[in-house]
Structures are given as C-alpha cells and as structure tokens.
Amino acid sequence: MKYPSSDKLEIIRLVEHSHLPVKQALGRLGIPRTTFYRWYDRYQSGGVEALEDKASQPFRVWNRIPDDVRDRIVDMALEYPELSPRELAVRFTDTQSYFVSEASVYRLLKAHDLITSPAFVVIKADNEFKDKTIAPNQMWQTDFTYLKVIGWGWFYLSTILDDFSRYIIAWKLCTTMRSNALPIHRTILSVPDCPGRIACLWHCALGAICLVDYGRGDFIWW
C-alpha cells in the first residue's frame, strides 16, 4: 500500500510521541519496521519533501531491437508473406547483416497482426467402413492392451479380431512387445481359412498392414 507524504509524516509523529516502544506502536499501526525506518531516514535527511514517492522511470530493455530495424523486419515480412518467423529471421540476418532471433521476429509480427493462423485439417471418422467385409477371414484387426499387475509389472495382451464375425481368433499374453516374443504372428497361420480363399488382409497395430498368404504360409508386409 502506498501512503501520501502527509500520512507518512503523521505516522512518524505518532511513533515519536507514543509512550509505547517503536515495535509495539508500529505493530498497532500495521506498518513494517523496515518501511518506517526507511521513511524516517528520508525525513531526517530531506524533510517532508523527501517523503514523496518518486515517479518510476520507464523501463527500457537493454537489448531491444532499434525502431529502424523493426521497421525493416516488418517491411521484409510484407514483401515475403510466405516466410515463417524462423525463415524470416534467417533471411534478415543473411541479407541485412543484423542478427535477430526467431522469437523476436515472432513477437514483432504478432504485434503487427502479421501471424497467419495455421491451416488445420480436421479428419472426421466415418460411422462405418467404406469397404465392408462380407465373410469371415477377409480382414483381421489387432491391437495391444496394457495391463499393470501390482507386484508383477506390465503385461501386454495381443489379440487378433476377425472384422466380420467380431470373434477373437488368436491372443497371447506377453511380458514384452518385442516381435520375437510374439509367437501369435505364427499362430494365426493355423487359423482355418474360408473355402476358396488363399489370403486375408490384416490390419496390425501402429497402422501396419500385411497380407496373410496361406498358400506360402507367410506374411507380406506393406
């Protein structure tokens, strides 16, 4: 809280003429001792005028970019609107022999409303698959479920689901997600295929896709 010089002088007079010790008097007035003694020192050295609060000087950042340089950056941004703040900072440093950081360029452009909003591409999921399965073993789906067992650690449940029947045709519980620890990849080759079909499309975890070739007994990944 700021006090005018008249209030400061009144507080000094009250403490000087109080029958209480300085600490107790200031405690009742709610004035910290450090604040009071600062006022008192200023009063004794300069009188009532010294109790006036001095106007704060405007703060100036020591490394502020000069106005003429700022204008040149804005002019370059208007000339090359396709450049990002990073590219603009590099180009300005190379062509003008004056280093400016990407952050400084960004703040300057934002102050002049020259930052364009990024183009967001909204991808909306469909309510159903475009290419629907019409029989079992035409497409499988797989994923991992993370299971934490207190006292034992993490376990990973790998399951393969038939898209048409929604049956789990194979599963394996493992303690690691390494490929050599997942014999389920070979186990599915023993799953009976539909009559007349020699392959099945398999959508694996992390977006990988493979073709299960029953004729060769192998996987074709892509």
ZAVOTI-209076 format. One line per 5 residues: number of its first residue (from 1); for each residue x, z, y of C-alpha. Coordinates in pm, 1 decimal, always signed. Layout:
N
NUM) X Z Y | ...
This chain:
222
1) +0.0 +0.0 +0.0 | +129.8 -90.1 +344.1 | +93.8 +155.2 +630.8 | +99.7 +65.7 +1001.2 | +369.3 +226.5 +1212.0
6) +115.4 +471.2 +1364.1 | +20.0 +604.6 +1019.2 | +384.3 +634.9 +920.3 | +456.2 +835.1 +1235.0 | +156.0 +1059.5 +1169.4
11) +276.4 +1127.1 +813.5 | +624.6 +1211.4 +942.8 | +474.4 +1458.3 +1196.4 | +257.6 +1622.4 +929.7 | +551.6 +1676.3 +696.0
16) +775.3 +1804.2 +977.2 | +520.8 +2065.8 +1088.4 | +390.5 +2157.5 +744.3 | +450.2 +2506.9 +611.9 | +485.0 +2355.2 +264.2
21) +809.8 +2220.6 +119.6 | +858.2 +1847.4 +166.5 | +798.1 +1771.2 -201.7 | +463.8 +1954.0 -208.5 | +349.4 +1810.6 +123.6
26) +423.7 +1457.7 +14.1 | +254.1 +1523.3 -320.0 | -68.0 +1618.8 -143.4 | -44.2 +1314.0 +79.4 | +28.4 +1085.9 -216.9
31) +347.5 +948.0 -61.5 | +656.6 +895.6 -283.2 | +961.9 +1083.4 -156.9 | +1179.0 +770.0 -165.5 | +928.3 +591.0 +60.2
36) +903.7 +883.8 +301.5 | +1281.5 +925.0 +338.0 | +1317.3 +552.0 +397.2 | +1064.9 +577.8 +678.5 | +1232.1 +890.4 +812.1
41) +1577.7 +732.2 +820.9 | +1440.4 +428.5 +1005.6 | +1253.7 +655.3 +1250.3 | +1561.6 +862.1 +1328.4 | +1780.8 +556.1 +1379.3
46) +1538.7 +331.3 +1572.3 | +1236.0 +530.5 +1676.6 | +875.6 +425.1 +1632.3 | +962.5 +54.2 +1665.0 | +1176.4 +77.4 +1352.3
51) +870.5 +181.0 +1150.0 | +713.3 -162.5 +1194.1 | +726.8 -378.5 +881.3 | +948.0 -679.0 +930.4 | +796.8 -1018.1 +863.9
56) +931.8 -1160.1 +541.0 | +1148.5 -1466.5 +573.0 | +1024.1 -1780.4 +399.3 | +1185.6 -1807.1 +59.0 | +1396.4 -2117.0 +7.3
61) +1513.9 -2227.5 -334.5 | +1885.8 -2288.9 -318.7 | +1873.7 -2594.8 -543.9 | +1558.1 -2753.4 -402.6 | +1571.8 -3131.9 -401.7
66) +1601.8 -3260.9 -42.8 | +1292.4 -3423.4 +102.5 | +1452.8 -3766.6 +134.5 | +1548.8 -3761.1 -233.7 | +1198.2 -3650.7 -329.6
71) +1055.5 -3943.8 -136.7 | +1286.0 -4183.8 -318.4 | +1176.1 -4045.0 -655.1 | +810.7 -4091.2 -563.9 | +880.7 -4447.1 -445.6
76) +1051.2 -4528.1 -776.2 | +760.1 -4376.0 -970.1 | +520.1 -4600.8 -781.8 | +742.4 -4900.5 -846.4 | +774.4 -4829.2 -1219.8
81) +447.1 -4659.4 -1320.5 | +513.5 -4726.6 -1688.8 | +813.4 -4490.2 -1697.7 | +773.4 -4136.5 -1825.7 | +923.0 -3844.0 -1627.5
86) +1221.1 -3842.2 -1866.9 | +1282.4 -4215.2 -1829.7 | +1233.2 -4194.8 -1454.2 | +1485.8 -3910.8 -1425.5 | +1744.2 -4111.3 -1623.1
91) +1683.8 -4427.3 -1421.3 | +1704.0 -4243.3 -1089.8 | +2027.8 -4071.6 -1190.3 | +2182.8 -4401.3 -1301.2 | +2076.0 -4609.6 -1002.9
96) +2090.7 -4354.4 -721.1 | +2395.2 -4153.4 -837.9 | +2197.2 -3832.8 -785.3 | +2112.5 -3613.3 -1082.8 | +1755.4 -3494.0 -1121.7
101) +1614.2 -3323.2 -1429.4 | +1309.7 -3432.5 -1621.6 | +1133.6 -3105.9 -1531.2 | +1193.1 -3162.0 -1158.0 | +1059.6 -3516.4 -1178.3
106) +754.7 -3397.9 -1372.2 | +671.9 -3126.4 -1115.6 | +718.6 -3370.9 -828.9 | +497.2 -3635.9 -986.3 | +233.0 -3378.3 -1076.2
111) +228.1 -3254.1 -716.8 | +156.4 -3612.8 -607.3 | -103.4 -3664.3 -884.6 | +107.9 -3932.0 -1048.8 | +99.7 -3791.2 -1403.1
116) -129.7 -4000.5 -1617.6 | -323.3 -3836.9 -1896.8 | -203.4 -3929.5 -2245.2 | -420.2 -4166.3 -2441.3 | -577.0 -3958.4 -2714.9
121) -700.4 -4137.7 -3023.0 | -987.4 -3947.9 -3177.9 | -1018.6 -4008.7 -3550.7 | -1355.1 -3907.2 -3688.8 | -1408.2 -3863.2 -4058.9
126) -1686.2 -4063.2 -4216.5 | -1968.1 -3895.7 -4401.6 | -1876.1 -4079.5 -4721.5 | -1606.9 -4301.1 -4873.3 | -1620.7 -4669.3 -4789.2
131) -1520.6 -4778.6 -5140.9 | -1721.4 -4567.2 -5380.8 | -1637.1 -4515.0 -5745.1 | -1896.5 -4623.8 -5999.0 | -1744.0 -4477.9 -6316.4
136) -1504.9 -4204.3 -6428.0 | -1127.7 -4252.9 -6409.7 | -1139.6 -4508.5 -6130.2 | -990.4 -4269.0 -5876.2 | -839.8 -3924.4 -5902.7
141) -759.4 -3669.8 -5633.0 | -503.3 -3394.5 -5643.1 | -400.1 -3103.8 -5427.0 | -227.7 -2767.0 -5440.0 | -387.0 -2427.4 -5393.4
146) -156.4 -2149.7 -5275.1 | -215.2 -1814.9 -5445.3 | -31.8 -1498.7 -5339.5 | -34.5 -1224.9 -5601.8 | +74.2 -888.8 -5465.8
151) +372.8 -763.5 -5661.2 | +437.9 -1103.1 -5818.9 | +476.4 -1352.4 -5536.2 | +343.0 -1701.9 -5474.5 | +184.2 -1924.8 -5736.3
156) +78.3 -2287.6 -5693.7 | -225.5 -2428.3 -5870.5 | -207.3 -2804.7 -5908.8 | -537.0 -2969.8 -6000.9 | -643.9 -3329.7 -6062.8
161) -1008.4 -3408.2 -5992.9 | -1198.4 -3715.8 -6103.8 | -1369.9 -3860.9 -5797.2 | -1679.1 -3984.6 -5981.1 | -1759.7 -3700.4 -6219.8
166) -1603.1 -3427.2 -5999.3 | -1451.5 -3277.1 -6313.7 | -1106.5 -3120.8 -6316.0 | -931.5 -3333.1 -6575.8 | -595.7 -3152.6 -6563.7
171) -442.6 -2845.2 -6399.5 | -120.0 -2649.5 -6401.5 | -21.2 -2313.0 -6253.0 | +342.4 -2309.9 -6139.8 | +579.1 -2080.4 -5952.9
176) +734.4 -2366.4 -5756.1 | +627.8 -2700.7 -5610.5 | +929.3 -2893.9 -5733.8 | +843.0 -3215.8 -5910.8 | +1040.1 -3125.8 -6224.0
181) +826.3 -2812.1 -6258.6 | +501.1 -3007.6 -6269.1 | +451.2 -3147.9 -6621.4 | +92.8 -3215.8 -6513.3 | +217.0 -3553.2 -6388.6
186) +286.7 -3648.9 -6750.2 | -4.6 -3460.7 -6899.2 | -257.7 -3686.8 -6729.8 | -132.1 -3984.8 -6926.3 | -305.6 -3833.7 -7228.1
191) -643.5 -3829.8 -7049.9 | -878.5 -4077.1 -7224.0 | -938.5 -4385.6 -7017.0 | -1266.5 -4565.3 -6970.5 | -1316.9 -4855.3 -7211.4
196) -1175.0 -5178.3 -7082.6 | -964.2 -5017.6 -6807.6 | -585.4 -5000.3 -6809.9 | -520.9 -4823.5 -6477.6 | -650.3 -4557.5 -6242.1
201) -591.8 -4508.8 -5869.8 | -458.3 -4159.4 -5799.8 | -463.4 -4005.3 -5450.4 | -196.7 -3738.1 -5464.1 | -111.9 -3450.6 -5235.2
206) +57.5 -3519.0 -4898.7 | -103.8 -3863.2 -4884.3 | +92.3 -4028.3 -5163.3 | -86.6 -4283.8 -5379.5 | +5.6 -4406.5 -5724.1
211) -140.0 -4623.5 -5996.3 | -158.1 -4470.0 -6343.4 | -68.5 -4753.7 -6580.0 | -194.0 -4664.0 -6926.8 | -50.1 -4981.2 -7073.3
216) +306.0 -4882.9 -6984.5 | +246.3 -4507.3 -6988.1 | +396.8 -4471.2 -6641.5 | +321.0 -4425.4 -6271.0 | +351.3 -4688.4 -5998.7
221) +402.6 -4513.3 -5662.8 | +347.6 -4656.0 -5314.9
